[in-house]
């Protein structure tokens, strides 16, 4: 009989996709589980899209400065 390991909760997959400190168990599961790996890849694309869609005024100050002036202000 094959032992089935439960997939992590969605909030754990989101933390992994966002680069937050996810547990080593979650990271190793994502590496081994095609379904969770695809979910994390999808979440990373969504996070990237959301970040790129933010108005310049909502981005971190250093990023907004680079976008407005074309330099880092240095």
mmCIF file of the N, C-alpha and C atoms, coordinates in Angstrom:
data_MODEL
# 
_entry.id   MODEL 
# 
loop_
_atom_site.group_PDB 
_atom_site.id 
_atom_site.type_symbol 
_atom_site.label_atom_id 
_atom_site.label_alt_id 
_atom_site.label_comp_id 
_atom_site.label_asym_id 
_atom_site.label_entity_id 
_atom_site.label_seq_id 
_atom_site.pdbx_PDB_ins_code 
_atom_site.Cartn_x 
_atom_site.Cartn_y 
_atom_site.Cartn_z 
_atom_site.occupancy 
_atom_site.B_iso_or_equiv 
_atom_site.pdbx_formal_charge 
_atom_site.auth_seq_id 
_atom_site.auth_comp_id 
_atom_site.auth_asym_id 
_atom_site.auth_atom_id 
_atom_site.pdbx_PDB_model_num 
ATOM 1   N N  . UNK A 1 1  ? 0.835  -1.166 0.000   1.00 0.00 ? 1  UNK A N  1 
ATOM 2   C CA . UNK A 1 1  ? 0.000  0.000  0.000   1.00 0.00 ? 1  UNK A CA 1 
ATOM 3   C C  . UNK A 1 1  ? 0.892  1.245  0.000   1.00 0.00 ? 1  UNK A C  1 
ATOM 4   N N  . UNK A 1 2  ? 0.552  2.239  -0.824  1.00 0.00 ? 2  UNK A N  1 
ATOM 5   C CA . UNK A 1 2  ? 1.325  3.469  -0.921  1.00 0.00 ? 2  UNK A CA 1 
ATOM 6   C C  . UNK A 1 2  ? 0.873  4.452  0.144   1.00 0.00 ? 2  UNK A C  1 
ATOM 7   N N  . UNK A 1 3  ? 1.817  5.023  0.830   1.00 0.00 ? 3  UNK A N  1 
ATOM 8   C CA . UNK A 1 3  ? 1.510  6.018  1.857   1.00 0.00 ? 3  UNK A CA 1 
ATOM 9   C C  . UNK A 1 3  ? 1.282  7.361  1.177   1.00 0.00 ? 3  UNK A C  1 
ATOM 10  N N  . UNK A 1 4  ? 0.159  8.002  1.476   1.00 0.00 ? 4  UNK A N  1 
ATOM 11  C CA . UNK A 1 4  ? -0.163 9.297  0.896   1.00 0.00 ? 4  UNK A CA 1 
ATOM 12  C C  . UNK A 1 4  ? 0.152  10.385 1.910   1.00 0.00 ? 4  UNK A C  1 
ATOM 13  N N  . UNK A 1 5  ? 0.913  11.362 1.480   1.00 0.00 ? 5  UNK A N  1 
ATOM 14  C CA . UNK A 1 5  ? 1.249  12.482 2.347   1.00 0.00 ? 5  UNK A CA 1 
ATOM 15  C C  . UNK A 1 5  ? 0.332  13.635 1.982   1.00 0.00 ? 5  UNK A C  1 
ATOM 16  N N  . UNK A 1 6  ? -0.306 14.214 2.988   1.00 0.00 ? 6  UNK A N  1 
ATOM 17  C CA . UNK A 1 6  ? -1.228 15.321 2.752   1.00 0.00 ? 6  UNK A CA 1 
ATOM 18  C C  . UNK A 1 6  ? -0.471 16.540 2.244   1.00 0.00 ? 6  UNK A C  1 
ATOM 19  N N  . UNK A 1 7  ? -1.085 17.215 1.302   1.00 0.00 ? 7  UNK A N  1 
ATOM 20  C CA . UNK A 1 7  ? -0.492 18.447 0.773   1.00 0.00 ? 7  UNK A CA 1 
ATOM 21  C C  . UNK A 1 7  ? -0.645 19.563 1.800   1.00 0.00 ? 7  UNK A C  1 
ATOM 22  N N  . UNK A 1 8  ? 0.278  20.528 1.783   1.00 0.00 ? 8  UNK A N  1 
ATOM 23  C CA . UNK A 1 8  ? 0.189  21.651 2.713   1.00 0.00 ? 8  UNK A CA 1 
ATOM 24  C C  . UNK A 1 8  ? -1.060 22.487 2.455   1.00 0.00 ? 8  UNK A C  1 
ATOM 25  N N  . UNK A 1 9  ? -1.448 23.242 3.447   1.00 0.00 ? 9  UNK A N  1 
ATOM 26  C CA . UNK A 1 9  ? -2.566 24.175 3.319   1.00 0.00 ? 9  UNK A CA 1 
ATOM 27  C C  . UNK A 1 9  ? -2.221 25.244 2.290   1.00 0.00 ? 9  UNK A C  1 
ATOM 28  N N  . UNK A 1 10 ? -3.253 25.851 1.696   1.00 0.00 ? 10 UNK A N  1 
ATOM 29  C CA . UNK A 1 10 ? -3.032 26.905 0.703   1.00 0.00 ? 10 UNK A CA 1 
ATOM 30  C C  . UNK A 1 10 ? -2.224 28.070 1.266   1.00 0.00 ? 10 UNK A C  1 
ATOM 31  N N  . UNK A 1 11 ? -2.451 28.418 2.528   1.00 0.00 ? 11 UNK A N  1 
ATOM 32  C CA . UNK A 1 11 ? -1.704 29.535 3.122   1.00 0.00 ? 11 UNK A CA 1 
ATOM 33  C C  . UNK A 1 11 ? -0.213 29.205 3.201   1.00 0.00 ? 11 UNK A C  1 
ATOM 34  N N  . UNK A 1 12 ? 0.130  27.934 3.402   1.00 0.00 ? 12 UNK A N  1 
ATOM 35  C CA . UNK A 1 12 ? 1.536  27.536 3.431   1.00 0.00 ? 12 UNK A CA 1 
ATOM 36  C C  . UNK A 1 12 ? 2.153  27.589 2.035   1.00 0.00 ? 12 UNK A C  1 
ATOM 37  N N  . UNK A 1 13 ? 1.362  27.202 1.023   1.00 0.00 ? 13 UNK A N  1 
ATOM 38  C CA . UNK A 1 13 ? 1.851  27.290 -0.354  1.00 0.00 ? 13 UNK A CA 1 
ATOM 39  C C  . UNK A 1 13 ? 2.039  28.748 -0.762  1.00 0.00 ? 13 UNK A C  1 
ATOM 40  N N  . UNK A 1 14 ? 1.128  29.620 -0.329  1.00 0.00 ? 14 UNK A N  1 
ATOM 41  C CA . UNK A 1 14 ? 1.253  31.045 -0.630  1.00 0.00 ? 14 UNK A CA 1 
ATOM 42  C C  . UNK A 1 14 ? 2.498  31.624 0.025   1.00 0.00 ? 14 UNK A C  1 
ATOM 43  N N  . UNK A 1 15 ? 2.761  31.255 1.262   1.00 0.00 ? 15 UNK A N  1 
ATOM 44  C CA . UNK A 1 15 ? 3.971  31.727 1.943   1.00 0.00 ? 15 UNK A CA 1 
ATOM 45  C C  . UNK A 1 15 ? 5.215  31.262 1.203   1.00 0.00 ? 15 UNK A C  1 
ATOM 46  N N  . UNK A 1 16 ? 5.204  30.039 0.734   1.00 0.00 ? 16 UNK A N  1 
ATOM 47  C CA . UNK A 1 16 ? 6.333  29.503 -0.028  1.00 0.00 ? 16 UNK A CA 1 
ATOM 48  C C  . UNK A 1 16 ? 6.505  30.286 -1.326  1.00 0.00 ? 16 UNK A C  1 
ATOM 49  N N  . UNK A 1 17 ? 5.412  30.562 -2.024  1.00 0.00 ? 17 UNK A N  1 
ATOM 50  C CA . UNK A 1 17 ? 5.466  31.293 -3.291  1.00 0.00 ? 17 UNK A CA 1 
ATOM 51  C C  . UNK A 1 17 ? 5.941  32.728 -3.094  1.00 0.00 ? 17 UNK A C  1 
ATOM 52  N N  . UNK A 1 18 ? 5.577  33.318 -1.973  1.00 0.00 ? 18 UNK A N  1 
ATOM 53  C CA . UNK A 1 18 ? 5.943  34.708 -1.695  1.00 0.00 ? 18 UNK A CA 1 
ATOM 54  C C  . UNK A 1 18 ? 7.369  34.839 -1.192  1.00 0.00 ? 18 UNK A C  1 
ATOM 55  N N  . UNK A 1 19 ? 8.011  33.711 -0.918  1.00 0.00 ? 19 UNK A N  1 
ATOM 56  C CA . UNK A 1 19 ? 9.384  33.755 -0.438  1.00 0.00 ? 19 UNK A CA 1 
ATOM 57  C C  . UNK A 1 19 ? 9.491  33.959 1.055   1.00 0.00 ? 19 UNK A C  1 
ATOM 58  N N  . UNK A 1 20 ? 8.357  33.854 1.750   1.00 0.00 ? 20 UNK A N  1 
ATOM 59  C CA . UNK A 1 20 ? 8.389  33.953 3.204   1.00 0.00 ? 20 UNK A CA 1 
ATOM 60  C C  . UNK A 1 20 ? 9.078  32.712 3.757   1.00 0.00 ? 20 UNK A C  1 
ATOM 61  N N  . UNK A 1 21 ? 9.433  32.785 5.001   1.00 0.00 ? 21 UNK A N  1 
ATOM 62  C CA . UNK A 1 21 ? 10.097 31.642 5.626   1.00 0.00 ? 21 UNK A CA 1 
ATOM 63  C C  . UNK A 1 21 ? 9.101  30.502 5.798   1.00 0.00 ? 21 UNK A C  1 
ATOM 64  N N  . UNK A 1 22 ? 9.015  29.654 4.794   1.00 0.00 ? 22 UNK A N  1 
ATOM 65  C CA . UNK A 1 22 ? 8.161  28.480 4.928   1.00 0.00 ? 22 UNK A CA 1 
ATOM 66  C C  . UNK A 1 22 ? 8.991  27.363 5.545   1.00 0.00 ? 22 UNK A C  1 
ATOM 67  N N  . UNK A 1 23 ? 8.305  26.441 6.152   1.00 0.00 ? 23 UNK A N  1 
ATOM 68  C CA . UNK A 1 23 ? 9.020  25.365 6.835   1.00 0.00 ? 23 UNK A CA 1 
ATOM 69  C C  . UNK A 1 23 ? 9.750  24.491 5.823   1.00 0.00 ? 23 UNK A C  1 
ATOM 70  N N  . UNK A 1 24 ? 10.851 23.883 6.248   1.00 0.00 ? 24 UNK A N  1 
ATOM 71  C CA . UNK A 1 24 ? 11.577 22.970 5.353   1.00 0.00 ? 24 UNK A CA 1 
ATOM 72  C C  . UNK A 1 24 ? 10.680 21.839 4.856   1.00 0.00 ? 24 UNK A C  1 
ATOM 73  N N  . UNK A 1 25 ? 9.717  21.422 5.670   1.00 0.00 ? 25 UNK A N  1 
ATOM 74  C CA . UNK A 1 25 ? 8.801  20.362 5.261   1.00 0.00 ? 25 UNK A CA 1 
ATOM 75  C C  . UNK A 1 25 ? 7.932  20.782 4.085   1.00 0.00 ? 25 UNK A C  1 
ATOM 76  N N  . UNK A 1 26 ? 7.478  22.035 4.107   1.00 0.00 ? 26 UNK A N  1 
ATOM 77  C CA . UNK A 1 26 ? 6.659  22.544 3.000   1.00 0.00 ? 26 UNK A CA 1 
ATOM 78  C C  . UNK A 1 26 ? 7.506  22.632 1.743   1.00 0.00 ? 26 UNK A C  1 
ATOM 79  N N  . UNK A 1 27 ? 8.704  23.187 1.867   1.00 0.00 ? 27 UNK A N  1 
ATOM 80  C CA . UNK A 1 27 ? 9.580  23.325 0.693   1.00 0.00 ? 27 UNK A CA 1 
ATOM 81  C C  . UNK A 1 27 ? 9.909  21.963 0.087   1.00 0.00 ? 27 UNK A C  1 
ATOM 82  N N  . UNK A 1 28 ? 10.230 20.991 0.927   1.00 0.00 ? 28 UNK A N  1 
ATOM 83  C CA . UNK A 1 28 ? 10.580 19.674 0.389   1.00 0.00 ? 28 UNK A CA 1 
ATOM 84  C C  . UNK A 1 28 ? 9.354  18.999 -0.224  1.00 0.00 ? 28 UNK A C  1 
ATOM 85  N N  . UNK A 1 29 ? 8.179  19.227 0.349   1.00 0.00 ? 29 UNK A N  1 
ATOM 86  C CA . UNK A 1 29 ? 6.961  18.661 -0.233  1.00 0.00 ? 29 UNK A CA 1 
ATOM 87  C C  . UNK A 1 29 ? 6.709  19.262 -1.614  1.00 0.00 ? 29 UNK A C  1 
ATOM 88  N N  . UNK A 1 30 ? 6.855  20.580 -1.735  1.00 0.00 ? 30 UNK A N  1 
ATOM 89  C CA . UNK A 1 30 ? 6.622  21.253 -3.017  1.00 0.00 ? 30 UNK A CA 1 
ATOM 90  C C  . UNK A 1 30 ? 7.587  20.728 -4.076  1.00 0.00 ? 30 UNK A C  1 
ATOM 91  N N  . UNK A 1 31 ? 8.827  20.474 -3.681  1.00 0.00 ? 31 UNK A N  1 
ATOM 92  C CA . UNK A 1 31 ? 9.807  19.932 -4.630  1.00 0.00 ? 31 UNK A CA 1 
ATOM 93  C C  . UNK A 1 31 ? 9.406  18.541 -5.119  1.00 0.00 ? 31 UNK A C  1 
ATOM 94  N N  . UNK A 1 32 ? 8.744  17.767 -4.264  1.00 0.00 ? 32 UNK A N  1 
ATOM 95  C CA . UNK A 1 32 ? 8.410  16.380 -4.599  1.00 0.00 ? 32 UNK A CA 1 
ATOM 96  C C  . UNK A 1 32 ? 7.009  16.198 -5.180  1.00 0.00 ? 32 UNK A C  1 
ATOM 97  N N  . UNK A 1 33 ? 6.132  17.166 -5.000  1.00 0.00 ? 33 UNK A N  1 
ATOM 98  C CA . UNK A 1 33 ? 4.729  17.016 -5.397  1.00 0.00 ? 33 UNK A CA 1 
ATOM 99  C C  . UNK A 1 33 ? 4.427  17.876 -6.629  1.00 0.00 ? 33 UNK A C  1 
ATOM 100 N N  . UNK A 1 34 ? 4.173  17.262 -7.773  1.00 0.00 ? 34 UNK A N  1 
ATOM 101 C CA . UNK A 1 34 ? 3.897  18.034 -8.998  1.00 0.00 ? 34 UNK A CA 1 
ATOM 102 C C  . UNK A 1 34 ? 2.705  18.979 -8.850  1.00 0.00 ? 34 UNK A C  1 
ATOM 103 N N  . UNK A 1 35 ? 1.669  18.537 -8.159  1.00 0.00 ? 35 UNK A N  1 
ATOM 104 C CA . UNK A 1 35 ? 0.476  19.374 -7.980  1.00 0.00 ? 35 UNK A CA 1 
ATOM 105 C C  . UNK A 1 35 ? 0.802  20.634 -7.187  1.00 0.00 ? 35 UNK A C  1 
ATOM 106 N N  . UNK A 1 36 ? 1.506  20.482 -6.091  1.00 0.00 ? 36 UNK A N  1 
ATOM 107 C CA . UNK A 1 36 ? 1.859  21.636 -5.264  1.00 0.00 ? 36 UNK A CA 1 
ATOM 108 C C  . UNK A 1 36 ? 2.897  22.515 -5.958  1.00 0.00 ? 36 UNK A C  1 
ATOM 109 N N  . UNK A 1 37 ? 3.808  21.908 -6.691  1.00 0.00 ? 37 UNK A N  1 
ATOM 110 C CA . UNK A 1 37 ? 4.806  22.678 -7.441  1.00 0.00 ? 37 UNK A CA 1 
ATOM 111 C C  . UNK A 1 37 ? 4.108  23.579 -8.462  1.00 0.00 ? 37 UNK A C  1 
ATOM 112 N N  . UNK A 1 38 ? 3.109  23.033 -9.173  1.00 0.00 ? 38 UNK A N  1 
ATOM 113 C CA . UNK A 1 38 ? 2.344  23.842 -10.134 1.00 0.00 ? 38 UNK A CA 1 
ATOM 114 C C  . UNK A 1 38 ? 1.575  24.951 -9.423  1.00 0.00 ? 38 UNK A C  1 
ATOM 115 N N  . UNK A 1 39 ? 1.024  24.636 -8.259  1.00 0.00 ? 39 UNK A N  1 
ATOM 116 C CA . UNK A 1 39 ? 0.278  25.644 -7.498  1.00 0.00 ? 39 UNK A CA 1 
ATOM 117 C C  . UNK A 1 39 ? 1.194  26.789 -7.078  1.00 0.00 ? 39 UNK A C  1 
ATOM 118 N N  . UNK A 1 40 ? 2.393  26.471 -6.608  1.00 0.00 ? 40 UNK A N  1 
ATOM 119 C CA . UNK A 1 40 ? 3.344  27.507 -6.193  1.00 0.00 ? 40 UNK A CA 1 
ATOM 120 C C  . UNK A 1 40 ? 3.790  28.331 -7.402  1.00 0.00 ? 40 UNK A C  1 
ATOM 121 N N  . UNK A 1 41 ? 4.015  27.695 -8.533  1.00 0.00 ? 41 UNK A N  1 
ATOM 122 C CA . UNK A 1 41 ? 4.389  28.437 -9.747  1.00 0.00 ? 41 UNK A CA 1 
ATOM 123 C C  . UNK A 1 41 ? 3.270  29.385 -10.163 1.00 0.00 ? 41 UNK A C  1 
ATOM 124 N N  . UNK A 1 42 ? 2.017  28.921 -10.086 1.00 0.00 ? 42 UNK A N  1 
ATOM 125 C CA . UNK A 1 42 ? 0.870  29.767 -10.425 1.00 0.00 ? 42 UNK A CA 1 
ATOM 126 C C  . UNK A 1 42 ? 0.775  30.937 -9.457  1.00 0.00 ? 42 UNK A C  1 
ATOM 127 N N  . UNK A 1 43 ? 0.942  30.658 -8.171  1.00 0.00 ? 43 UNK A N  1 
ATOM 128 C CA . UNK A 1 43 ? 0.889  31.719 -7.170  1.00 0.00 ? 43 UNK A CA 1 
ATOM 129 C C  . UNK A 1 43 ? 2.003  32.740 -7.383  1.00 0.00 ? 43 UNK A C  1 
ATOM 130 N N  . UNK A 1 44 ? 3.192  32.289 -7.751  1.00 0.00 ? 44 UNK A N  1 
ATOM 131 C CA . UNK A 1 44 ? 4.293  33.226 -8.027  1.00 0.00 ? 44 UNK A CA 1 
ATOM 132 C C  . UNK A 1 44 ? 3.955  34.137 -9.201  1.00 0.00 ? 44 UNK A C  1 
ATOM 133 N N  . UNK A 1 45 ? 3.337  33.579 -10.242 1.00 0.00 ? 45 UNK A N  1 
ATOM 134 C CA . UNK A 1 45 ? 2.917  34.411 -11.383 1.00 0.00 ? 45 UNK A CA 1 
ATOM 135 C C  . UNK A 1 45 ? 1.872  35.433 -10.947 1.00 0.00 ? 45 UNK A C  1 
ATOM 136 N N  . UNK A 1 46 ? 0.920  35.001 -10.123 1.00 0.00 ? 46 UNK A N  1 
ATOM 137 C CA . UNK A 1 46 ? -0.116 35.912 -9.650  1.00 0.00 ? 46 UNK A CA 1 
ATOM 138 C C  . UNK A 1 46 ? 0.472  37.008 -8.770  1.00 0.00 ? 46 UNK A C  1 
ATOM 139 N N  . UNK A 1 47 ? 1.402  36.650 -7.900  1.00 0.00 ? 47 UNK A N  1 
ATOM 140 C CA . UNK A 1 47 ? 2.062  37.644 -7.048  1.00 0.00 ? 47 UNK A CA 1 
ATOM 141 C C  . UNK A 1 47 ? 2.808  38.648 -7.913  1.00 0.00 ? 47 UNK A C  1 
ATOM 142 N N  . UNK A 1 48 ? 3.505  38.169 -8.913  1.00 0.00 ? 48 UNK A N  1 
ATOM 143 C CA . UNK A 1 48 ? 4.245  39.048 -9.816  1.00 0.00 ? 48 UNK A CA 1 
ATOM 144 C C  . UNK A 1 48 ? 3.300  39.993 -10.545 1.00 0.00 ? 48 UNK A C  1 
ATOM 145 N N  . UNK A 1 49 ? 2.176  39.463 -11.018 1.00 0.00 ? 49 UNK A N  1 
ATOM 146 C CA . UNK A 1 49 ? 1.194  40.293 -11.720 1.00 0.00 ? 49 UNK A CA 1 
ATOM 147 C C  . UNK A 1 49 ? 0.642  41.373 -10.794 1.00 0.00 ? 49 UNK A C  1 
ATOM 148 N N  . UNK A 1 50 ? 0.288  40.999 -9.582  1.00 0.00 ? 50 UNK A N  1 
ATOM 149 C CA . UNK A 1 50 ? -0.262 41.962 -8.628  1.00 0.00 ? 50 UNK A CA 1 
ATOM 150 C C  . UNK A 1 50 ? 0.763  43.043 -8.315  1.00 0.00 ? 50 UNK A C  1 
ATOM 151 N N  . UNK A 1 51 ? 2.002  42.646 -8.085  1.00 0.00 ? 51 UNK A N  1 
ATOM 152 C CA . UNK A 1 51 ? 3.045  43.636 -7.792  1.00 0.00 ? 51 UNK A CA 1 
ATOM 153 C C  . UNK A 1 51 ? 3.248  44.587 -8.962  1.00 0.00 ? 51 UNK A C  1 
ATOM 154 N N  . UNK A 1 52 ? 3.216  44.074 -10.185 1.00 0.00 ? 52 UNK A N  1 
ATOM 155 C CA . UNK A 1 52 ? 3.426  44.938 -11.348 1.00 0.00 ? 52 UNK A CA 1 
ATOM 156 C C  . UNK A 1 52 ? 2.226  45.840 -11.595 1.00 0.00 ? 52 UNK A C  1 
ATOM 157 N N  . UNK A 1 53 ? 1.051  45.441 -11.124 1.00 0.00 ? 53 UNK A N  1 
ATOM 158 C CA . UNK A 1 53 ? -0.155 46.235 -11.331 1.00 0.00 ? 53 UNK A CA 1 
ATOM 159 C C  . UNK A 1 53 ? -0.322 47.347 -10.298 1.00 0.00 ? 53 UNK A C  1 
ATOM 160 N N  . UNK A 1 54 ? 0.465  47.305 -9.233  1.00 0.00 ? 54 UNK A N  1 
ATOM 161 C CA . UNK A 1 54 ? 0.351  48.341 -8.214  1.00 0.00 ? 54 UNK A CA 1 
ATOM 162 C C  . UNK A 1 54 ? 0.714  49.696 -8.800  1.00 0.00 ? 54 UNK A C  1 
ATOM 163 N N  . UNK A 1 55 ? 0.001  50.699 -8.379  1.00 0.00 ? 55 UNK A N  1 
ATOM 164 C CA . UNK A 1 55 ? 0.326  52.060 -8.804  1.00 0.00 ? 55 UNK A CA 1 
ATOM 165 C C  . UNK A 1 55 ? 1.700  52.423 -8.259  1.00 0.00 ? 55 UNK A C  1 
ATOM 166 N N  . UNK A 1 56 ? 2.471  53.247 -8.992  1.00 0.00 ? 56 UNK A N  1 
ATOM 167 C CA . UNK A 1 56 ? 3.809  53.627 -8.523  1.00 0.00 ? 56 UNK A CA 1 
ATOM 168 C C  . UNK A 1 56 ? 3.807  54.189 -7.101  1.00 0.00 ? 56 UNK A C  1 
ATOM 169 N N  . UNK A 1 57 ? 2.760  54.884 -6.712  1.00 0.00 ? 57 UNK A N  1 
ATOM 170 C CA . UNK A 1 57 ? 2.715  55.466 -5.368  1.00 0.00 ? 57 UNK A CA 1 
ATOM 171 C C  . UNK A 1 57 ? 2.574  54.411 -4.283  1.00 0.00 ? 57 UNK A C  1 
ATOM 172 N N  . UNK A 1 58 ? 2.154  53.204 -4.645  1.00 0.00 ? 58 UNK A N  1 
ATOM 173 C CA . UNK A 1 58 ? 2.005  52.140 -3.661  1.00 0.00 ? 58 UNK A CA 1 
ATOM 174 C C  . UNK A 1 58 ? 3.228  51.238 -3.581  1.00 0.00 ? 58 UNK A C  1 
ATOM 175 N N  . UNK A 1 59 ? 4.170  51.425 -4.491  1.00 0.00 ? 59 UNK A N  1 
ATOM 176 C CA . UNK A 1 59 ? 5.402  50.636 -4.462  1.00 0.00 ? 59 UNK A CA 1 
ATOM 177 C C  . UNK A 1 59 ? 6.329  51.204 -3.400  1.00 0.00 ? 59 UNK A C  1 
ATOM 178 N N  . UNK A 1 60 ? 7.319  50.448 -2.981  1.00 0.00 ? 60 UNK A N  1 
ATOM 179 C CA . UNK A 1 60 ? 8.291  50.986 -2.026  1.00 0.00 ? 60 UNK A CA 1 
ATOM 180 C C  . UNK A 1 60 ? 8.911  52.267 -2.570  1.00 0.00 ? 60 UNK A C  1 
ATOM 181 N N  . UNK A 1 61 ? 9.249  53.191 -1.689  1.00 0.00 ? 61 UNK A N  1 
ATOM 182 C CA . UNK A 1 61 ? 9.744  54.513 -2.082  1.00 0.00 ? 61 UNK A CA 1 
ATOM 183 C C  . UNK A 1 61 ? 10.929 54.432 -3.037  1.00 0.00 ? 61 UNK A C  1 
ATOM 184 N N  . UNK A 1 62 ? 11.876 53.552 -2.799  1.00 0.00 ? 62 UNK A N  1 
ATOM 185 C CA . UNK A 1 62 ? 13.052 53.478 -3.666  1.00 0.00 ? 62 UNK A CA 1 
ATOM 186 C C  . UNK A 1 62 ? 12.669 53.065 -5.081  1.00 0.00 ? 62 UNK A C  1 
ATOM 187 N N  . UNK A 1 63 ? 11.690 52.173 -5.227  1.00 0.00 ? 63 UNK A N  1 
ATOM 188 C CA . UNK A 1 63 ? 11.239 51.753 -6.549  1.00 0.00 ? 63 UNK A CA 1 
ATOM 189 C C  . UNK A 1 63 ? 10.511 52.889 -7.245  1.00 0.00 ? 63 UNK A C  1 
ATOM 190 N N  . UNK A 1 64 ? 9.658  53.606 -6.519  1.00 0.00 ? 64 UNK A N  1 
ATOM 191 C CA . UNK A 1 64 ? 8.919  54.718 -7.113  1.00 0.00 ? 64 UNK A CA 1 
ATOM 192 C C  . UNK A 1 64 ? 9.880  55.796 -7.594  1.00 0.00 ? 64 UNK A C  1 
ATOM 193 N N  . UNK A 1 65 ? 10.956 56.062 -6.839  1.00 0.00 ? 65 UNK A N  1 
ATOM 194 C CA . UNK A 1 65 ? 11.934 57.074 -7.231  1.00 0.00 ? 65 UNK A CA 1 
ATOM 195 C C  . UNK A 1 65 ? 12.629 56.674 -8.525  1.00 0.00 ? 65 UNK A C  1 
ATOM 196 N N  . UNK A 1 66 ? 13.008 55.428 -8.654  1.00 0.00 ? 66 UNK A N  1 
ATOM 197 C CA . UNK A 1 66 ? 13.665 54.950 -9.869  1.00 0.00 ? 66 UNK A CA 1 
ATOM 198 C C  . UNK A 1 66 ? 12.724 55.085 -11.055 1.00 0.00 ? 66 UNK A C  1 
ATOM 199 N N  . UNK A 1 67 ? 11.462 54.757 -10.868 1.00 0.00 ? 67 UNK A N  1 
ATOM 200 C CA . UNK A 1 67 ? 10.512 54.828 -11.971 1.00 0.00 ? 67 UNK A CA 1 
ATOM 201 C C  . UNK A 1 67 ? 10.252 56.265 -12.405 1.00 0.00 ? 67 UNK A C  1 
ATOM 202 N N  . UNK A 1 68 ? 10.193 57.202 -11.461 1.00 0.00 ? 68 UNK A N  1 
ATOM 203 C CA . UNK A 1 68 ? 9.912  58.597 -11.806 1.00 0.00 ? 68 UNK A CA 1 
ATOM 204 C C  . UNK A 1 68 ? 11.105 59.284 -12.439 1.00 0.00 ? 68 UNK A C  1 
ATOM 205 N N  . UNK A 1 69 ? 12.305 59.034 -11.916 1.00 0.00 ? 69 UNK A N  1 
ATOM 206 C CA . UNK A 1 69 ? 13.476 59.780 -12.359 1.00 0.00 ? 69 UNK A CA 1 
ATOM 207 C C  . UNK A 1 69 ? 14.370 59.002 -13.308 1.00 0.00 ? 69 UNK A C  1 
ATOM 208 N N  . UNK A 1 70 ? 14.195 57.707 -13.348 1.00 0.00 ? 70 UNK A N  1 
ATOM 209 C CA . UNK A 1 70 ? 15.064 56.881 -14.178 1.00 0.00 ? 70 UNK A CA 1 
ATOM 210 C C  . UNK A 1 70 ? 16.403 56.605 -13.514 1.00 0.00 ? 70 UNK A C  1 
ATOM 211 N N  . UNK A 1 71 ? 16.575 57.054 -12.277 1.00 0.00 ? 71 UNK A N  1 
ATOM 212 C CA . UNK A 1 71 ? 17.799 56.796 -11.510 1.00 0.00 ? 71 UNK A CA 1 
ATOM 213 C C  . UNK A 1 71 ? 17.409 56.376 -10.110 1.00 0.00 ? 71 UNK A C  1 
ATOM 214 N N  . UNK A 1 72 ? 18.369 55.930 -9.378  1.00 0.00 ? 72 UNK A N  1 
ATOM 215 C CA . UNK A 1 72 ? 18.100 55.551 -7.993  1.00 0.00 ? 72 UNK A CA 1 
ATOM 216 C C  . UNK A 1 72 ? 18.270 56.725 -7.054  1.00 0.00 ? 72 UNK A C  1 
ATOM 217 N N  . UNK A 1 73 ? 18.514 57.918 -7.595  1.00 0.00 ? 73 UNK A N  1 
ATOM 218 C CA . UNK A 1 73 ? 18.667 59.088 -6.755  1.00 0.00 ? 73 UNK A CA 1 
ATOM 219 C C  . UNK A 1 73 ? 20.036 59.193 -6.133  1.00 0.00 ? 73 UNK A C  1 
ATOM 220 N N  . UNK A 1 74 ? 20.959 58.349 -6.545  1.00 0.00 ? 74 UNK A N  1 
ATOM 221 C CA . UNK A 1 74 ? 22.301 58.349 -5.970  1.00 0.00 ? 74 UNK A CA 1 
ATOM 222 C C  . UNK A 1 74 ? 23.210 59.195 -6.808  1.00 0.00 ? 74 UNK A C  1 
# 
